[in-house]
Amino acid sequence: MPIRPITFARADGRMRSLACGALGVLATALGQKYSLAHAAEPAEAAPFPEVVVTAPLPGSDLQLDEVPGNVQRVTAAQLDQAKARDVSDALNQLAGSVNINDTQGNPFQPDVNFRGFTASPVLGTPQGVSVFLDGVRVNEAFGDSVNWDLIPSSAIASLEVIPGSDPVFGLNTLGGAVAVTTKRGFDSAGTVIESHGGSFGRRVAEFETGGHGERLDYFLTGNLFDENGWGEHNPTRVRQGFGKVGYRDHHDDVTLSFTYADNRLEGNQTLPRSFLSDPLQSYSWPDSQTDRMAFVDLNASHSWADDWTVAAKAYYRKVSTGVLNSNVNNNYDPAMPLGAGNEPTGNLIEGIDQYRPGAALQLTGRSPVAGHRNTLIAGVSYDRGTTNFQQLNQQAGASRDTSSSAPVILGTLLHATNRYSGVYFTDTFGLTGRVYINFSGRYNNAAVTLEDRLGTALNGDHSFNRFNPSVGLTFNPTRALTLYMTYDEGMRVPTPVELTCADPNAPCSLPNAFSADPALKAVVAKTAEFGARGTLLPGLTFSAAIFRTNLDNDIQFVSSGGGATSSGFFENVGQTRRQGVELGLDGKAGAFALSAHYTYLAATFQTPLVLSSPNNSTATALNCRSCAEIQVMPGDRIPGIPRHIVKLRAEYAATRYAAGLNVTGQSNQVARGDENNQDVNGPLPGFVLVSLDARLDISSSWHVFARVDNLFDRRYFTFATLGTNVFTAPGNVFDPTGTTWRSEQFRTVGAPRGAWVGVELRL
């Protein structure tokens, strides 16, 4: 089936037509002989035997033909075949509507975008996707960021992408949720030892073992990842460990898991276009982040009468992060002598300790109601986050290498507390054996308290509460087809880092440099989706969805310019919109398998805005005499989001060997700072990448595998921002006079071709 780009010239009409058509089909179905009197009759054999997650805690799954959404599922077998490096790599390879912005230049620190919403490890990036590990929300307390390096890939049993603003998954679920489930000994018995290496000095060793008795089980895994990096300043060191023990009988299931990580990640930063003749270099360096985590998670459930289950969870998660960020000093004055107090570069040194205790209780019931099939899930949760943040400043002279022995000066000492509580429910009721209606809702209460330990400027108390509803309908006219429609509302509240960096008169340099904390409003998402999935031919399934998400009070990071390309502030920008079409095709015939996914995504501003953007070539004074501002109009594209995403995978799996081909492509995207889409540099070009993977079974125990990324060594870029290049003197050194400084588009260079070979022993 050829995949054709779909424009949205008449998007509103199409959505109305599809909505009317879906309602008409459902009305017809309800008027047929499938009356309520026959609702208890079993439906024909469902073409979708899979079950998918519909609420955070384990055990809250439904059959796919009852779920009103385009849920995507990736299994451990798929992860193993593709040799995905981590969750972000797996989503980029195997999930539709996902693209990557590698803003940091490190393989474990990409921004993962789904339907135009972000789950990013970069503190201060506006987030819109919630991520769960065994039911624990792992968006960090301080900025809702997601540290992908803290989720061990070898521990993953499956991951699911749940689209939309499903309120059941709580705060930050604006565009979707990612639910990661870990392995246990009952399902992953045996021992696997794996090692691989190759390009960029990569050396990886993994170990996992699991087993079980009649009622007890265990699973243990560890990962060691070392890489010199493909650039001059982006080495990586990852140390991960995960263990789980459990007890299970007919009525009870208890697991206790522990996750540990100790990682050091360095990145390349973005490069001005004038530097791109040497893509291995960094604009300034060093830039490093260390993450250390200890995470304990206890889950217990009890079922009775085979229809009702109560599940409980308690967890404690501690993450300590250290950041060294090389920066250009935006306060440098060329009219003053260069020297102490007026040095053009400096370092931000940050320590962030985050403590996260939490608990949840959930009831699941599958008893029929008045003879109709019914699944009820209801729960309560409480999450507390405590953050101790300190930031120190260090002068570093005029070199691009900001290594410095100058004294450090304490600039910020902040204590922040998040208290999030919620009550939620979701009920799926079988109107007939073919039609299911779902009602869901969640009441969120959130409080954020800021305490300035050096004064009072950062003090603040902020509270937010809202009930978010959802309603959905699925119709299965035949065994081979499911139609659905759904409407969701979700929310996210401003994070401490956003609340303390919201003053345009005192912009922050990310990860952050704090100032006052004017109030920001909570973001509210409203999503409508219509879709279909089913079987076209034996072994050939399809999915199609049309969706629209409107955000009220969206929060965006607004660039303020200067030599620090990440300098700016957070602001409510009114209404924004993400709307699009998803098409998927998956087929299998004998040893051959094919997967194709296409997404058209229009992410636009919907409210007229005047934004600061000094490095935009069209900037002028609009609201003030000395400002460099741009006028953003409804329909202008949101930066960092491509309109077209294509993913193709072909695989051949014989008895003793397998080979796969991946093709990923995306169209151009707008640079940050070009919110009016008129900067002279234009958009960042799109790209197409090809990768290969292969596996050979030497025996039942020994296996050899290989992977090649960017097969044709394509030069490509994943992210762009506008900034001022101050290293413009001969030899790309600092110009102290400022006369040759120039506004440029800065780009993140994608990794060149890389190849890795490994061996695996399975016992």
ABEGO torsion letter per residue (X at the ends): XBBBBBBAAAAAAAAAAAAAAAAAAAAAAAABABBAAAAABBBBBBABABBBBABABBGBBBBAAABBBBBBBBBAAAAAAAGBABAAAAAAAABBGBBBBBAAGBAAABBBBBGGBBBBABBGBBBABBBBBGGBBABBAAAGBBBAAABBAAABABBBBBBEABAAAEBGBAAEBBBBBBBBAAABBEBBBBBBBEBGGBBBBBBBBBBBBAABBBBBBBBBBBBAEABAABBBBBBBBBBBBBBBBAABBBBBBBBBBBBBBBBAEBBBAAAAABAABBABOBBBBBBBBBBBBBBBBBBBGGABBBBBBBBBBBBBBBBBBBBBBAABBAABBBEBGBBABBBBBBBBBBBBBBBBBBBBBABBBGGBBBBBBBBBBBBBBBBBBBBBBBBAEABABABBABBBBBABBBBBBBBBBBBBBBBBBBABAABBBBBBBBBBBBBBBBBBAABAAABBBBBBBBBBBBBBBBBBABAABBBBBBBBBBBBBBBAAAAABABAABBBBOAEBBBBBBBBBBBBBBBBBBBBBEBABBGBBBBBBBBBBBBBGBBBBBBAEEABAABEBBBBAEBBBBBBBBBBBBBBBEABBBBBBBBBBBBBBABBBBBBBAABAABBBAABAABBBBBBBBGBBBBGBBABBBBBBBBBBBAABBBBBBBBBBBBBBBBGAAAGABAAEBBBBBBBBBBBBBBBABAABBBBBBBBGAAGBBBBABBBBBBBABABBGGBBBAAGAABBBBBBBBBBBBBBBBBBBBBBX
